[in-house]
Amino acid sequence: MDPSALNNAELVQFINQEKERAMANEMVAKLTTVCWDKCITGTPGSKFSSSEQSCLSNCARRYLDLSVIIMKRFQNMQ
């Protein structure tokens, strides 16, 4: 996208979209690190065990639920 071709409103929208994309990428990286460290205790094989799969799924679900709650609280503060 050529920034010189954008008007101010389009530029602001583009910047906000890029910020949201960066935040989403950061959240996925954090979720991966936290859940991996919590759920994968040994050397992983070619497949996750059923307990590892369950742990990863529950961890990711809790992490995302908590992230939504935190975002809503921040939105209410503004």
TIROBA-392365 format. One record per residue (C-alpha): x, y, z; residue number from 1; residue in one letter. Coordinates in pm, 1 decimal. Example, Ala and Ser with C-alpha at 12.3 -4.5 7.8 and 13.67 -1.06 7.14 Angstrom:
        c1        c2        c3  resi  resn
    1230.0    -450.0     780.0     1     a
    1367.0    -106.0     714.0     2     s
***
This chain:
        c1        c2        c3  resi  resn
       0.0       0.0       0.0     1     m
     144.1     335.6    -105.2     2     d
     112.6     575.2     193.8     3     p
     131.7     882.9     -32.8     4     s
    -195.4     779.8    -198.4     5     a
    -387.8     767.7     130.0     6     l
    -584.7    1049.0     280.3     7     n
    -562.6    1108.0     655.2     8     n
    -865.9     893.9     748.5     9     a
    -743.2     602.3     538.5    10     e
    -397.1     631.9     690.7    11     l
    -538.1     626.8    1043.8    12     v
    -749.9     323.1     957.7    13     q
    -450.0     146.1     804.7    14     f
    -234.0     217.2    1110.7    15     i
    -506.0      92.0    1344.7    16     n
    -542.0    -229.1    1143.4    17     q
    -167.2    -285.2    1156.5    18     e
    -167.3    -227.6    1534.6    19     k
    -447.9    -481.7    1575.1    20     e
    -260.4    -731.9    1358.8    21     r
      55.6    -683.8    1566.6    22     a
    -140.3    -727.4    1891.2    23     m
    -299.5   -1048.6    1760.9    24     a
      40.9   -1186.1    1660.3    25     n
     182.2   -1097.5    2001.3    26     e
    -109.4   -1266.2    2175.8    27     m
     -66.1   -1587.1    1973.7    28     v
     307.0   -1592.3    2051.0    29     a
     241.0   -1540.7    2422.5    30     k
     -34.5   -1803.6    2426.2    31     l
     193.5   -2052.7    2251.6    32     t
     477.2   -1995.6    2497.5    33     t
     261.1   -2004.6    2810.4    34     v
      60.3   -2311.4    2711.9    35     c
     361.4   -2499.9    2574.4    36     w
     559.0   -2444.3    2895.7    37     d
     260.8   -2548.1    3107.3    38     k
     145.1   -2853.7    2911.1    39     c
     448.5   -3006.8    2741.0    40     i
     668.3   -3136.3    3020.7    41     t
     889.7   -3378.9    2831.4    42     g
    1036.8   -3408.4    2486.2    43     t
     749.1   -3406.1    2237.4    44     p
     713.6   -3702.2    2005.8    45     g
     547.7   -3712.9    1667.0    46     s
     207.5   -3661.6    1835.9    47     k
      81.7   -3504.5    2155.6    48     f
     -56.2   -3737.1    2419.7    49     s
    -425.6   -3707.4    2502.1    50     s
    -342.7   -3529.6    2829.7    51     s
    -116.7   -3283.0    2644.3    52     e
    -388.4   -3218.9    2385.1    53     q
    -645.0   -3159.2    2656.9    54     s
    -411.0   -2932.6    2852.8    55     c
    -320.6   -2727.7    2544.0    56     l
    -685.7   -2689.1    2448.0    57     s
    -793.9   -2584.8    2798.3    58     n
    -497.9   -2350.5    2840.6    59     c
    -564.5   -2176.4    2508.8    60     a
    -935.8   -2145.3    2587.2    61     r
    -868.7   -1993.3    2931.6    62     r
    -604.9   -1757.9    2790.9    63     y
    -837.7   -1631.3    2517.2    64     l
   -1132.4   -1596.9    2758.5    65     d
    -918.7   -1393.3    2995.8    66     l
    -790.8   -1176.6    2709.6    67     s
   -1149.4   -1096.4    2606.0    68     v
   -1239.8   -1002.0    2965.2    69     i
    -935.6    -775.0    2993.0    70     i
   -1010.2    -605.8    2657.6    71     m
   -1370.8    -541.6    2761.8    72     k
   -1256.9    -385.3    3089.0    73     r
   -1014.2    -156.7    2905.4    74     f
   -1290.3     -54.7    2664.1    75     q
   -1519.7      28.2    2955.8    76     n
   -1249.9     246.3    3112.0    77     m
   -1225.2     468.9    2802.8    78     q
***
